[in-house]
Amino acid sequence: MACGSTGPTQYQALQLTDQETASISSKPLYLQPMYRKLFEEGLRNEVLNRMEIGTAAFYRGDLDEARQSFDVALSRIETVYADNDNATKARSLWYEEGRKDFKGEPYERAMAYYYRGLIYLIDGEYDNARASFVGGLMQDAFAEEEQNRSDLAIMLYLAGYSAQKMGSNVLAEEAFDELRALRPEFPFPDPDSNVLVIAETGKAPRKLADGMGHYQLVFRPGKQFKEKQLVINAEGQALQPLPLESVYFQATSRGGRPVDAIVEGKASFANNSAEVGKTLGQLGVAANVYAPLAGGSTGQVGNTLALIGVASMALSQNVKPRADTRYWSNLPDMLHVDALQMPRGVGSVENWQAKYFDFDGNPVELASGVFHHYEDPNGNHIIWHSSQPRD
């Protein structure tokens, strides 16, 4: 129940049932506070809490918990954000209801498909993995009721990689052709690659309330991290996964175009062109890697792209709520990827070490993060790394 007339809306915690209390006790200790929050906040925050539980479980290598939580989150998302007539009607009602229940911004919904797709890859279900990554592309293309082209390069890369593992060169080339338009100089995976390396660095973009009456939603970069690139020492072999996606850029754009404001479900785009070369181009990839998105022009993105005004959806005809600042807090800032052949097997990653660097290549003092190594039923390997805790 909402209370108070000023400041962010407060909601009373729901009383837990005996069944919910027992369910919390059955969960791993590291997840119990998150499950308690899930039950106390109910449907309004179920998708957000499921996203964060899934990420924490994935970070810990607890794939059963991650799989379950992302499946629930995606089932809720797809009731509203599928590409069909029923979902379109649901979205119309959704906006009239003022988005009371969290379903996330396009980049957040897309990232739920990203993690679920990675789990499908680990399970060796390449067709489902590809479908999940394509689903992420569709979510990225949704800009409320406007459709924009998707520019999530990581999804195209992983969709193409999954298609390769399915044995479908046609589907793989379709994905890579789209990827070439976004990242013309990025190396594509060889069909014979048997190791996929995914590295996540930095912290999630944040949402803050701003403007008169705090009706505007402002996107800011994550705080208290400096790492933007990395080198992995894999027992004497140096690996350098290249940065392919900026989650922060995805939060502050639609279809590659910087957003000035989103008003009543419609994006208003900035007049000035912008360049994301500061984010990716200086990290060992060509400086014009994002040039097709910026029309070949240059400008400053960095921390100054961020102000995105959002007029919150009306709870009634006469009342406008303050900005909804709920956000997926344990997402990364950057996604790095590499695909390679290691015919003798990968071996243990327990001794692998990552070293991190800032935009300019200066070392960042940060202890090596977590590595997880998975071998799917067909003998292909996935190495997942995170520079930051995500639980």
Secondary structure, DSSP 8 states (H G I E B T S, - for coil): -EE-SSSS-EE------HHHHHHHHHS-GGGHHHHHHHHHHGGGGHHHHHHHHHHHHHHHT-HHHHHHHHHHHHHHHHHHSSSSHHHHHHHHHHHHTTS-S----HHHHHHHHHHHHHHHHHTT-HHHHHHHHHHHHHHHHEETTEE-----HHHHHHHHHHHHHHT-HHHHHHHHHHHHHH-TTS----TT--EEEEEEES---EEEEESGGG-EEEEE--SS----EEEEEETTEEE--EEEEEHHHHHTEETTEEEEEEETTEEEE-SS----TTTTTTTTS-TTTTGGGTTT-----GGGS---EEE---SSSS----------TT--SEEEEEEE--TT-----TT-EEEEE-TTS-EE-----EEEEEE-TTS-EEEEEESS---
